Amino acid sequence: MTRIALLLATIAGLAAPATAAAPKDGQTALAKATAGLVPGAPVRCISLSGITATEIIDGTAIIYRVGSRVYVNRPRSDAARLERRDILLTRNVGTQLCDADRVRLVDPGSRAVRSQIVLGDFVRYTRAAAS
């Protein structure tokens, strides 16, 4: 094996654990983002006009804030492609964002579409009742 090939193999080996760890890190970040909140029954759609903020959890989910409510969407496909820095591009016919809608992930630097995902159900999270 040449020195270059050996170097590339070593770099590839070092990168693999970081990629494998991404879902676990995403789960941890999602747990932190929803700390103190209790998941409710999933809904198929949320109002587009009500969305006040979005947060992408790397490789895991998208959090949509609709007023004081919080909805977590775990995409049906390609959730591993989610990156916090992405711009979410949706094209909707109606006034709602629904499960099975496609969302393009746009690189903020190049403005190029790098991938797309298919949304899943929206799970509403509410404050835990004080005991």
N, C-alpha and C positions, 0 to 999 in steps of 0.2 A: 504494500500500500504506500502510495506517495505521501509526502508530508502534508500536502494540501488536502488530499482525500481524508487522511487521518484527522486533520484539524476540523474539516467539515463534519465528520462523523462525531467528533467530540462535542462540537457546538450543537448538533442535532440532539445528541443525548442530553445535554444540559437544558435544552429548550423543552423537551418532553415533559419533565415533571411540572414545570410552570403551567403548561397547557392542561395537564391532568388536574391540577389543583384549582383551576378557575371555577368549576361548578361549586366546589366546597366554599371558596371565597365568596361566590355569589350568594350562596345560601346564608352565610354568616352576615353579609351586608343586608340581605332581605330581612333577616331576623332582627337586625338592629333598626332598620327602617320601620318595622311594624311592631316594635317593642311597646307593650302596653295596650296593644290593639287586639281585638278578637275577630277572627274571620267569620263571615256570615255565609248565607247561601249565594252561590254564583248567579250572575245575571248575564244575559246574552249581549246587551248593548248599554252604552252610556251616551249621554248627550254631548255632542261635540262643542256646543256653545258654552257648556258649563265647565269645561276643562280649564282649570286655572294654572296647572303646572304638571309637568311630567318629569319622571326620574327613571333613568335606565340603570338597572342593576346588571353589571357585567355577566354575560352568559346565562342569565337566569330569568329576568322578568322586567316588566315596565310598570311603574307606579303612576297612576293617573290621579290627580287631586281634582275633585269636582266640588267646589265650595269647601265645606268642612269635611266632606267625605273622602275616603281613600279607597281606591280600587287597585287591586293587583292583577295584572294580566301575565300569565305564563303562556307564551306562544306555543301553538301546536307544532310548529316546525321551526327548525334552525335557531332556537333560543341561544344556543352556544355562540352564535354570531353577534349577539348584542354587545355593544361597547358603549360605555358611559358617554363618550364624546360624540356619538352618532347624532345626526339630525334625523328625526322621524318624518317621513313624507307619506302622507295618506291621500288617497283620492276617493272621496265619498260621493255617492249619489244623493243620499238623504242627509238628515241632520244628526244621525247617530253614528257612533263607532261601534262595530259589532264583532262578535266572534266570527271567524272565517274571513274577515277583512284582511287584505294584504297591506303590509307596511314596508316601504322601502327604507333601507338604512343608507344614509348619505354620509360620505366622508366630509367633515367640515373644511378640510384644507383644500381638497381638489374639487369639491362639490360633485363628485362622481358617485353614482349609486354603486355601493359595494356588495349589497345583498338585499334579500327581502325575507320577511317572515310572515307567517299566517297567525293571526291572533287567536287566542283561546278565550275561555269564559273570563269574565271580570268578577273577581271576588271582592266584595265590599268588606272593609275592616272598620270597626267602630271601637270607641273607647271601652275598656273593660269597666263593668259596673263596680262602684266602690262597695266594699263589704263592711 
